């Protein structure tokens, strides 16, 4: 049993897909480090058009943003009516943490003089204790945005620092370090995510599916049904919150392609365009919070639990990933000169298969994760086949394989 990683040809670009039943992110450093093609390359600079330039900085003073940039961003936020700042760091489970601050403290926050955190007190990290100093979050102004659900608040992702150095247990910093290592090898990696989730509501003190018109268990006949996937009527019924999500994601410039009614009743998927790895990891974290806030306004809640009900479809997230050479931006190294797969693809596949067990331990680390990684379920809506990735192998369009190159 393992996460589902797929290489695919999509919109005339070869991309790399990953389906991770447990939707934690910033585990991309592990994945990225395994994507190196087999041939070595000399270190290259990352300053090319189309290739993100985000050097990994190891000195706190060098990481501080420019004062003019800070003033520019504060003026923009104040003009938009922002009153509060959520500077969010990421814990080991991919969950954002923060202490809201007023806009008047924006300059202090950006200079690392805002709130500090005893990260090691809540993160199951044993190497630091109550006698050790706190961690300092330093905002990344490139990630600054106004919260769509409350435009008096702004959100910015932050990296954790400890005693003047990047905190080694900060997942976001680990990803930035890995991106730099990849760039030094001459590569840039891009990703797009297709996260799945269930929308639920509370009824008589119990969580039930928000879009499911069958009687509750024990309250009537529940006939065997076709799967929920692609259903027009349910898509229309869901457009209250889905329409709001589409509008928000379009406003954010994420280039949403579509929304999908998935296999399970009240299960959905959002498909949006690829970007650089760090931005995509940030987007997935932000998206989970965004979905929760939007569904709350509609009297519902979103869950990313891989398997919220036994005998039902499970949720995952396809991660569409492609690689380019730093000195040849826009050229996908997974595509060969004849339009077929290049040899580099099989180097990436080999690395991922070699470490498939470790990837599973990271990406599917709960009992609930494994409940979804079974090939068949009796009484399954739409049949008995789960479409789950249950084989540590690769295939060209076999969804039961860990890797796909369709």
C-alpha positions in Angstrom: 0.0 0.0 0.0 1.4 3.4 -1.0 0.7 6.9 -2.2 -0.4 7.0 -5.8 2.2 8.7 -8.0 1.5 9.1 -11.7 3.4 10.5 -14.6 1.1 11.7 -17.3 0.8 13.7 -20.5 -1.5 16.7 -19.7 -2.4 19.7 -21.8 0.6 19.0 -24.1 3.0 18.9 -21.2 4.4 15.8 -19.5 3.5 16.1 -15.8 4.0 14.0 -12.7 0.9 13.0 -10.7 0.8 12.0 -7.1 -2.2 10.9 -5.2 -1.5 11.0 -1.4 -4.4 9.6 0.6 -3.4 11.7 3.6 -3.4 15.4 2.6 -0.3 16.7 4.4 2.1 18.7 2.5 5.7 20.1 2.8 6.7 16.4 2.5 7.7 17.5 -1.0 11.4 17.6 0.0 11.3 13.8 0.2 9.6 13.4 -3.2 11.7 16.1 -4.9 15.0 14.6 -3.8 14.0 11.3 -5.4 13.1 12.8 -8.8 16.6 13.3 -9.9 17.3 11.7 -13.3 20.1 9.2 -13.2 22.7 11.3 -15.0 24.5 14.0 -13.0 24.8 17.6 -13.8 27.1 20.5 -12.8 25.6 23.1 -10.4 23.8 25.9 -12.2 22.4 29.3 -11.3 18.6 29.6 -10.9 18.3 33.1 -12.4 16.4 32.4 -15.6 13.1 33.7 -16.9 10.4 31.1 -16.1 12.5 29.4 -13.4 11.7 30.5 -9.8 14.6 32.2 -8.0 14.3 31.4 -4.3 17.7 30.9 -2.8 17.9 29.1 0.5 19.4 31.6 3.0 21.0 30.3 6.1 21.7 33.6 7.9 18.9 35.4 9.7 20.1 38.9 8.8 20.4 38.1 5.1 16.8 36.8 5.1 15.2 40.0 6.3 13.1 41.7 3.7 13.9 45.1 2.2 12.5 48.0 4.2 11.0 49.5 1.0 9.2 46.3 0.2 7.8 46.2 3.8 6.5 49.8 3.4 5.0 49.0 0.0 3.1 46.0 1.2 1.9 47.7 4.4 0.5 50.6 2.3 -1.2 48.1 0.0 -2.8 46.3 2.9 -4.0 49.4 4.6 -5.5 50.8 1.4 -7.5 47.5 1.1 -8.8 47.8 4.6 -6.7 45.1 6.2 -6.5 45.4 10.0 -5.0 42.0 11.1 -2.1 39.9 10.0 -1.9 36.1 10.2 1.8 35.1 9.9 1.6 31.3 9.6 4.3 28.8 10.1 3.8 25.1 9.3 4.1 22.2 11.8 5.3 18.7 11.1 1.8 17.6 10.1 1.4 20.4 7.5 -0.9 22.4 9.8 -0.6 26.2 9.8 -0.1 27.9 13.2 -0.2 31.6 14.0 -0.7 34.5 16.5 -2.7 37.3 14.9 -1.1 40.7 15.1 -2.5 44.2 14.3 -1.4 45.9 11.1 0.4 48.5 13.2 3.0 45.8 14.0 3.6 44.8 10.4 7.1 46.3 10.3 8.1 44.5 13.5 6.7 41.3 12.2 8.6 41.4 9.0 11.9 42.2 10.8 11.5 39.1 13.0 10.5 41.1 16.1 6.9 39.9 16.2 5.5 37.0 18.2 7.8 34.1 19.0 6.7 30.5 19.4 7.7 27.5 21.6 7.3 25.2 18.6 8.9 22.3 20.3 6.2 22.4 23.0 3.4 21.3 20.6 5.2 19.4 17.8 6.3 16.1 19.4 9.9 17.2 19.0 12.1 15.8 21.8 15.4 17.6 21.1 14.4 20.9 22.7 12.8 21.5 26.1 11.3 24.2 28.4 14.8 25.7 29.0 15.4 26.3 25.3 14.7 29.5 23.4 11.7 30.0 21.2 11.5 29.9 17.4 11.1 33.1 15.4 8.8 33.2 12.3 10.0 35.4 9.5 7.3 36.2 6.9 7.8 35.5 3.2 6.3 38.5 1.6 6.0 36.8 -1.7 3.2 34.7 -0.2 1.3 37.7 1.3 -2.4 37.7 0.4 -5.7 39.1 1.7 -8.0 36.5 3.1 -10.9 36.0 0.7 -13.3 35.0 3.6 -12.5 38.1 5.7 -10.8 41.0 3.9 -9.9 42.6 7.2 -7.3 39.9 7.6 -4.1 39.2 5.5 -2.3 35.9 5.4 1.5 35.4 4.9 3.5 32.2 5.2 6.6 32.3 7.5 9.8 30.3 7.9 10.9 29.4 11.4 14.3 30.5 12.6 16.1 29.4 15.8 19.2 31.1 17.2 20.0 32.8 14.0 19.7 29.8 11.7 16.8 28.1 9.9 15.0 25.8 12.3 15.8 22.3 11.1 12.3 21.0 11.9 10.5 23.7 9.9 8.9 21.8 6.9 8.7 24.9 4.7 12.4 25.6 5.2 13.2 22.0 4.5 11.4 22.3 1.2 13.2 25.5 0.3 16.5 23.8 1.1 15.6 20.9 -1.1 14.6 23.2 -4.0 18.0 24.9 -3.7 19.7 21.5 -3.8 17.8 20.6 -6.9 18.7 23.9 -8.5 22.3 23.3 -7.8 22.0 20.0 -9.7 20.6 22.0 -12.7 16.9 21.3 -12.3 13.7 23.1 -11.5 10.5 21.2 -10.4 6.9 22.3 -10.9 3.7 20.8 -9.4 0.0 21.1 -9.7 -2.4 19.5 -7.1 -5.9 18.0 -7.5 -7.1 17.6 -3.9 -10.1 15.6 -3.0 -12.3 16.2 0.1 -15.8 15.4 1.5 -18.3 18.1 2.5 -20.3 17.2 5.6 -22.9 18.7 7.9 -24.1 18.1 11.4 -27.5 16.5 11.8 -28.9 15.5 15.2 -25.4 15.7 16.6 -23.9 13.4 14.0 -21.7 14.2 11.0 -23.5 13.3 7.7 -22.8 13.9 4.1 -24.0 17.4 3.0 -25.0 16.2 -0.5 -26.8 12.8 -0.2 -30.6 12.5 -0.5 -30.8 8.8 0.6 -32.4 8.1 4.0 -30.1 7.8 7.0 -29.0 4.3 8.1 -32.0 2.5 9.7 -34.5 5.1 8.5 -35.5 3.7 5.2 -34.4 1.7 2.2 -31.0 2.7 0.8 -30.8 1.3 -2.7 -27.6 0.3 -4.4 -26.5 3.4 -6.3 -24.3 4.5 -9.1 -21.2 6.4 -8.0 -21.6 10.2 -7.3 -18.9 11.1 -9.9 -19.6 13.7 -12.6 -23.3 13.9 -11.7 -24.9 17.0 -13.2 -27.8 17.4 -10.7 -25.5 17.1 -7.7 -23.0 19.5 -9.4 -25.8 22.0 -9.7 -26.9 21.4 -6.1 -23.3 22.0 -5.0 -22.8 25.3 -6.9 -23.6 27.4 -3.8 -20.2 26.7 -2.1 -18.5 25.5 -5.3 -19.4 28.6 -7.2 -17.9 30.7 -4.3 -14.8 28.6 -4.4 -14.4 29.0 -8.2 -14.8 32.8 -7.9 -12.2 33.0 -5.1 -9.6 30.8 -6.8 -10.0 32.8 -10.0 -9.5 36.0 -8.1 -6.4 34.6 -6.5 -5.0 33.8 -10.0 -4.6 30.1 -9.4 -5.9 29.3 -12.9 -8.6 26.8 -11.8 -9.4 24.3 -14.5 -12.5 22.6 -13.1 -14.3 21.2 -10.1 -15.4 17.6 -9.9 -18.1 15.6 -8.2 -15.9 12.6 -7.2 -16.9 8.9 -6.7 -18.2 9.2 -3.1 -21.4 11.1 -2.5 -20.6 14.6 -1.3 -16.9 14.1 -2.4 -15.3 16.8 -4.6 -12.1 17.6 -6.3 -10.5 20.9 -7.4 -8.1 21.0 -10.3 -5.8 24.0 -10.8 -2.7 24.8 -12.7 0.9 24.0 -11.8 3.5 26.4 -10.4 6.8 26.1 -8.6 6.9 23.6 -5.7 7.0 26.1 -2.8 4.1 28.1 -4.1 2.1 24.9 -4.7 2.8 23.6 -1.2 1.6 27.0 0.2 -1.5 26.9 -2.0 -2.5 23.5 -0.7 -2.2 24.5 2.9 -4.1 27.7 2.2 -6.7 25.9 0.2 -7.6 23.6 3.1 -8.2 26.6 5.4 -10.1 28.4 2.6 -12.4 25.4 2.0 -13.2 25.1 5.7 -14.0 28.8 6.0 -16.2 28.8 2.9 -18.1 25.7 3.8 -18.8 27.1 7.3 -20.6 30.0 5.7 -22.9 27.5 4.0 -23.7 25.5 7.2 -21.3 22.7 6.3 -17.7 21.6 6.9 -15.0 20.1 4.8 -12.9 17.1 5.8 -9.7 15.9 4.2 -9.8 12.6 6.2 -8.7 9.9 3.8 -11.5 7.5 4.7 -14.4 9.3 6.6 -16.7 6.3 6.3 -16.0 2.6 6.0 -17.1 1.0 2.7 -16.9 4.3 0.8 -14.5 6.0 -1.5 -11.4 7.5 -0.1 -9.9 11.0 -0.6 -6.4 11.7 -2.1 -4.6 14.4 -4.0 -3.0 14.0 -7.4 0.3 15.9 -7.6 1.1 16.8 -11.2 4.8 17.3 -11.4 7.2 18.1 -14.2 10.9 18.9 -14.3 12.9 21.4 -16.4 16.6 22.2 -16.8 17.5 25.5 -15.1 19.4 26.6 -18.2 16.6 25.6 -20.6 13.4 27.0 -19.0 10.1 25.7 -20.5 11.7 22.5 -21.8 10.3 19.5 -20.0 13.0 16.9 -19.5 10.4 14.0 -19.2 9.6 14.5 -22.9 11.9 12.9 -25.5 12.7 14.3 -28.9 10.1 12.1 -30.6 7.3 13.1 -28.2 7.5 9.9 -26.2 8.9 9.5 -22.7 12.5 10.4 -22.2 15.0 8.2 -20.4 15.0 10.7 -17.5 11.4 9.7 -16.7 12.6 6.2 -15.8 15.4 7.6 -13.6 12.6 9.4 -11.6 10.4 6.3 -11.6 13.3 4.2 -10.3 14.1 6.6 -7.5 10.4 6.7 -6.4 10.0 3.0 -6.5 13.2 2.4 -4.6 11.9 4.5 -1.7 8.2 3.7 -2.1 7.9 2.2 1.4 9.4 5.3 3.0 7.1 7.6 1.0 4.2 5.6 2.2 5.2 6.0 5.8 5.4 9.8 5.4 2.3 10.3 3.2 0.0 7.7 4.6 0.9 7.6 8.2 -2.4 6.8 10.0 -4.6 3.8 10.3 -7.3 5.7 8.4 -4.9 6.2 5.5 -4.5 2.5 5.1 -8.2 1.9 5.4 -8.4 3.5 2.0 -5.6 1.5 0.4 -7.5 -1.7 -0.4 -8.3 -3.0 -3.9 -12.0 -3.9 -3.4 -14.8 -3.1 -1.0 -18.1 -5.0 -0.9 -21.2 -2.9 -1.5 -19.1 -0.1 -2.9 -21.1 2.5 -4.7 -20.4 2.1 -8.4 -19.1 -1.4 -8.1 -16.5 -3.0 -5.9 -13.2 -1.7 -7.3 -11.8 1.2 -5.2 -9.3 2.6 -7.8 -6.8 2.8 -5.0 -3.1 2.5 -5.6 -2.3 -0.9 -4.0 0.8 -2.1 -6.0 4.3 -0.7 -5.7 5.0 -0.7 -9.4 4.4 1.6 -12.4 2.1 1.3 -15.4 0.9 3.4 -18.3 -2.7 3.9 -17.3 -3.2 1.5 -14.4 -4.7 3.3 -11.4 -3.9 0.4 -9.1 -0.2 1.1 -9.6 1.9 3.4 -7.5 3.2 5.2 -10.6 1.5 5.9 -13.9 2.8 7.1 -17.2 -0.4 7.2 -19.3 
